[in-house]
């Protein structure tokens, strides 16, 4: 079974936002790209947005602080 290639997403952010993201990634021992992925999955799960193609066991326990799920 072939694995789908990942998609490229480019975003422009203020330097202090990038620094905060890099700091969070460093604390979690993740790459910047993986930290963004974890944050998106966490946000979508907390808000109830569908994550089509993302199994429930992918990135388990990724809930934002203070969210009740």
Helices and strands as residue ranges (DSSP letters): H 15-27, H 32-47
